[in-house]
Every structure is written in C-alpha cells, then in structure tokens.
Amino acid sequence: MEHQSNHLQRVMQLLGDETRYKIFEILLEGDNLCVSEISSLLGISTAAVSQHFRMLELAGVVGKKRNGQKMCYRPQLEEPAVAAVAHLMKAHQPAELIT
C-alpha cells in the first residue's frame, strides 16, 4: 500500500509540470503517439519532448515502443497510480471534450 501511495505521489509530482501534464493529456486522447507528433502539437522541440518522456518513463507513467525510426509512447494505465490520475483528469474535462 505504501509503495502505491509513493508511486501516486511521484506521478502527481511529475504531472505538476505544465508540459508533462499536457503530454500526458494528449496521450490519453490519442494513445501511441510519437515524439515528433507531440512536439508538433505542443510547438516545442523534439529534444525537449524526449527529455519529458524520459522522466515519465523512468517513473512508470508511460511505456514506449519503437515504430520504425520513431519512438512512440502510451500511458501505462495498468499501473494503479497512473490509472487513478488518468481517471481524475478525464472526470474534470469540460463535457464537450469527453469522448
């Protein structure tokens, strides 16, 4: 139980950064997106996006998969802390954005 609590705290801490929050939000809407796609959507460099993904991956928030020369990511929703945060984020979206 303490491990789950610590993991939830770590996930929330990482998503406290506005850019990482936006990246996670985008992944929840369009699973398995590549660094270049996220970079384009946010208008920031691929290097910056890659650094954010590295932090999210090390914390177990996202998983990655190579797609040719591109690295694509998805939220690790099988992790209870990640699923809890994702559920909370979806519950607090404006009604017109919920699918």
MOKASUL-V863412 format. One record per pair of residues at least 6 apart in sequence whose ideal C-beta (glycine too) atoms are under 8 Angstrom apart, sorted by sequence separation. I is the first residue (numbers start at 0). J is the second residue. If there is no record, write none. Layout:
[[I J] [I J]]
This chain:
[[13 19] [14 20] [26 32] [38 44] [55 61] [56 62] [64 70] [65 71] [75 81] [76 82] [25 32] [38 45] [41 48] [56 63] [63 70] [64 71] [74 81] [63 71] [64 72] [89 97] [14 23] [38 47] [52 61] [63 72] [64 73] [76 85] [35 45] [38 48] [62 72] [63 73] [26 37] [34 45] [37 48] [52 63] [61 72] [62 73] [74 85] [25 37] [61 73] [62 74] [61 74] [62 75] [34 48] [60 74] [61 75] [22 37] [25 40] [34 49] [60 75] [25 41] [56 72] [59 75] [55 72] [34 52] [52 70] [60 78] [22 41] [59 78] [21 41] [52 72] [49 70] [60 81] [59 81] [18 41] [18 43] [22 48] [18 47] [22 51] [22 52] [19 51] [23 55] [18 51] [22 55] [31 64] [33 66] [35 69] [16 51] [19 54] [26 61] [31 66] [34 69] [37 72] [19 55] [33 69] [34 70] [23 60] [33 70] [34 71] [23 61] [33 71] [34 72] [32 71] [33 72] [31 71] [32 72] [13 54] [31 72] [32 73] [13 55] [31 73] [30 73] [30 74] [13 58] [14 60] [26 72] [13 60] [26 73] [27 74] [10 58] [26 74] [9 58] [10 60] [23 74] [6 58] [6 59] [27 85] [23 84] [27 88] [23 85] [27 89] [24 88] [23 88] [10 80] [14 84] [28 98] [9 80] [10 81] [6 78] [7 79] [6 79] [7 80] [11 84] [6 80] [10 84] [3 79] [7 83] [3 80] [7 84]]
